[in-house]
């Protein structure tokens, strides 16, 4: 016998998901603001600027995810930098993150594999 088919799920709408996440944003702690600005400044200094659009995505992700992730702001920063910065930076430019991201374990692990 075949299992009974489950009823179809309601499809996730990207626009609704995005609006739900944006609605959950709260201001970042001062330390997080400073870290994100330092990351952006460091990349600019090595002639690898982070675009305003990418930085905005990172910022909005962290602002929403800090309230949703079990690790709070630290987990949100770690996931955000790992998702929005590390994959798009030239490998030789990633070294600028090493000191800044010492408290972000997953990002640091990725950097140690790539640098």
C-alpha positions in Angstrom: 0.0 0.0 0.0 1.1 3.5 -0.8 1.2 6.1 2.0 -1.6 8.6 1.9 -0.6 11.8 0.1 -0.2 14.8 2.3 -2.2 17.8 1.3 -0.3 20.3 -0.8 1.5 23.0 1.1 1.0 26.6 0.6 3.9 27.9 -1.5 6.3 30.3 0.1 6.1 33.7 -1.5 9.5 35.5 -1.6 8.0 38.9 -1.1 6.0 37.9 1.9 9.0 36.1 3.5 11.2 39.2 2.9 8.6 41.5 4.5 8.2 39.2 7.5 12.0 39.2 8.0 12.2 42.9 7.6 9.4 43.4 10.1 11.5 41.5 12.7 14.5 43.8 12.5 15.6 45.6 15.6 18.5 48.1 15.9 21.9 46.5 16.1 24.0 46.8 19.3 26.8 49.4 19.0 29.5 46.7 18.9 27.8 45.0 15.9 27.5 48.4 14.1 31.2 49.1 14.7 32.2 45.6 13.4 30.2 45.8 10.2 31.5 49.3 9.5 35.1 48.1 10.2 34.6 45.2 7.8 33.4 47.6 5.0 36.2 50.1 5.7 38.9 47.3 5.7 37.8 46.0 2.3 37.8 49.5 0.9 41.4 50.0 2.1 42.5 46.9 0.2 40.8 48.1 -3.0 38.0 45.6 -2.7 35.0 47.7 -1.7 31.8 46.0 -0.6 28.9 47.4 -2.6 26.2 49.4 -0.9 23.7 46.8 -2.0 25.6 43.8 -0.6 26.3 45.7 2.7 22.6 46.6 3.0 21.7 42.9 2.6 24.2 41.9 5.2 23.0 44.7 7.6 19.3 43.8 7.2 20.0 40.1 7.6 21.8 40.6 10.8 19.2 43.1 12.1 16.5 40.4 11.6 18.4 37.3 12.3 19.7 38.4 15.7 16.2 38.0 17.0 15.6 34.6 15.3 18.8 32.7 15.8 19.5 30.8 19.1 23.0 32.4 19.3 21.6 36.0 19.0 23.7 38.7 17.6 26.9 36.7 17.6 25.3 33.9 15.5 23.7 36.4 13.2 27.0 38.3 12.5 28.8 35.0 12.0 26.2 33.7 9.5 25.9 37.1 7.8 29.6 37.6 7.2 29.9 34.0 6.1 27.0 34.3 3.7 27.3 37.8 2.3 31.0 38.6 2.4 33.3 35.6 2.4 32.0 33.9 -0.8 32.2 37.1 -2.8 35.6 38.4 -1.8 38.7 37.6 -3.7 40.7 35.0 -1.7 43.7 37.3 -1.4 41.5 40.0 0.2 40.0 37.7 2.9 43.0 38.3 5.2 41.5 41.6 6.2 38.8 39.7 8.0 41.0 37.6 10.2 41.5 40.1 13.1 38.0 41.6 12.8 36.2 38.3 12.9 38.2 36.6 15.7 34.9 36.1 17.6 33.0 34.6 14.7 33.9 30.9 14.8 32.4 29.7 11.5 33.7 32.7 9.6 37.2 32.2 11.1 37.1 28.5 10.1 36.3 29.4 6.6 39.0 32.0 6.5 41.6 29.6 7.8 40.7 27.2 4.9 40.9 30.0 2.3 43.7 32.2 3.4 
